[in-house]
Amino acid sequence: MIALVVAAGGLINAVGFAQIAGDSPAARAVFAQQMELLARQLTFLLPAPAQLDTMAGYLTWRWFGTVWIIYAFWALIAGTGAGRGDEERGLVELWLSTGASRLRLIAARVAGFAIVAAVSIAVMLAVTDVGAAIGQEPLPLGPLALEGLAMWLLTLFVFAFALVVAQLVTTRRSAAGIAGVVVLALFMLNAAARSGVGVGAIRWLSPFYLVERSTPLLRGGSLDGAATAALAVGSLVLVGLAVVAFIRRDIGGPLFRVAPGITRVEWRPAGDPLLRTPALAIVDQQRVWIVAWALGLAVLAGFLTSTTKVTVDALGNSDIPLLRAYFERAGINAYADFVGVIWFSTLLLLVSLFVVVQVNGWAADDAEGRLEMILSAPVSRGRVVVERIAAVVVACAVVVAVSSVAVYLTAASSGISLPRGRFVFASAAVLPVVYAFAGIGHAFVGWRPRVAVVVLGALAVVGYFAQQFTPLFAWPDWVNDISLYALYGTPMSKDDWGGIATLIAIGTGGTAIALFVMRRRDVGR
C-alpha cells in the first residue's frame, strides 16, 4: 500500500512539472523564479530549492523532500511493531519455543524490512521516472539509484531507532509515542536550521539533515559520502543496540527495571475523577502524549504565523503570473487569508496523523489482548467504539485550541488582525475532519485492523497533496474533491456548512459501520 501511495505521488509530481514548467529555456527560467520565491518560504517543511528549472531539481525539492517524511513515519510504525507488537501478541514466545535464537529473530525482522523498504522505494522511483519520461525529461538511472540509496538508509535508520525504543518500554503504543516525539524533534531541528536558526554541529544528529546533504540528481550534485556513511553506521549501531537489549531483557519486560519499593496495599478508588468519566478517562491516560502534541504544534504555529508578513509581501508584490494565479485560486488576498490557508491546511494534515497514531493504538489493543481485557470488565463493544472516537475528538480539541491560541497571539504581536469570529469557527471546523477520520479509521479497525493504519495514512497523504496541487496546477475541481480536506473549505473567508455536514455524516457513517463490524467479529482476528 505504501508503495502504491508514494508511486502515485511521484507520478503526479513529475507529470505536473511537465505541464506547468514549459518547454523553452525562457519559460523554465520564469517558472524557476516563481517557484523559488514560494520554496524559500517553505523551508520549515521542504529542503532548500535548487535548479527548479529542471525535472530533477523540482522533484528533489518538491517530492523527494516530502517522501522522506512518509517513509520515516512508515518505518517508525514498522519498527515499533517489530520490536514490541509481535511480542505483545505472543508470537515471539512461540518463535523462541521452536529453537530460534533471539539474534536470528531480530536479524530476520531487520532483513525483511530492509528488503520490503528497498522494493517500495524502487517501485516509487521507477514510477516517478515514468512520469519524468512522459514529461520528456527522464531521470538518469545512476543518480536516481543513489537518491534511492540515501532514502533507503534514512528509512532503515528510523526503523532501527524505533526498534531500540521498543526495547525500553513495555507496550507498542508507548514505543510509538516516544519514538514519534524524538523523530519529530529531529525533523524540526533540521527544519529550524534550514530556516536560519543557528543550531551548530548538533544538526548532524538529525537523519533528515544527513539525507538532505546528498543531491545526486542535481547538476554537479553527488551522494555525500560522509553523511551516507553516518546513516549507514548509525543504522548498524542502532540495530546492534536493539539486539543486545533484546537478548538481555525478559520477554514482556523493558531493558531497565526499577527495583520495586516497599509499599502498602490500599483498597480505595483512584483520586483522579477523570478516570471515572466516560471518554475523558482515555484522554487522561494519554495526557502527556496530548500535551507534547499540543506544545509541538503551538511552536510550529507560532513560527509559521511569524513569517506571514514577509511571505505575503514577497509573493504578493511580485509580478509573477503563476504565484498571482495560485494566490487567487487558494483565496489568499490578505495576511489573514494566508494564515487561514497555510496554517489550517498544515494543521489538518497534522491532526489527521494524530488520528492515524490513535488508530494504530486501537489496532494494537485488539491484537495484543487489551481489548479483550476491557470487554471482560464488562464493557460493551459499542461503548468501546463510541468512547474511543469521542476521546480522539476531545484530545484533538485540546491540541487545536492550544495551537490556535499560539497563532492568534503571534499574529497580534506581528500586527496582523485576524477576524476573531472567523478564526474561532475555522479552528472549531477542524474537529469534523477529525471525526470523519476517526470514524473511517475505527471502521477499518473493526474490519481489518492490520490495514487500518495504512489505509488511513494513505487517505491523509493523498488528500493533502490533492488539496495542495489543485490550485497550483489549475487541475479540475474533481481532483480536489477526492480529499476530505476539501470539505473543510476556507472558513476564514466564507461558510461551507454543506462540507461540514458532509464530514459529520462521514464520521457518523464510519462510527455506525464500526459499531456493526465490532459486534460481528471475533476479538484478535
Secondary structure, DSSP 8 states (H G I E B T S, - for coil): -HHHHHHHHHHHHHHHHHHHS-SSHHHHHHHHHHHHHHHGGGTTTS-----TTSHHHHIIIIIHHHHHHHHHHHHHHHHHIIIIIHHHTTHHHHHHHTT--HHHHHHHHHHHHHHHHHHHHHHHHHHHHHHHHHTT----HHHHHHHHHHHHHHHHHHHHHHHHHHTTSS-HHHHHHHHHHHHHHHHHHHHHHHTT---GGGGGG-HHHHHHT--TTSTT----HHHHHHHHHHHHHHHHHHHHHHHHS-TTS-SS--------------S-GGGGSTTHHHHHHTHHHHHHHHHHHHHHHHHHHHTHHHHHHHHHTS--HHHHHHHHHHT--SHHHHIIIIIHHHHHHHHHHHHHHHHHHHHHHHHHTHHHHHHTTT--HHHHHHHHHHHHHHHHHHHHHHHHHHHHHHHHHTT----HHHHHHHHHTHHHHHHHHHHHHHHHHHH-HHHHHHHHHHHHHHHHHHHHHHHHHT--HHHHHTSHHHHH--TTTS--HHHHHHHHHHHHHHHHHHHHHHHHS-TT-
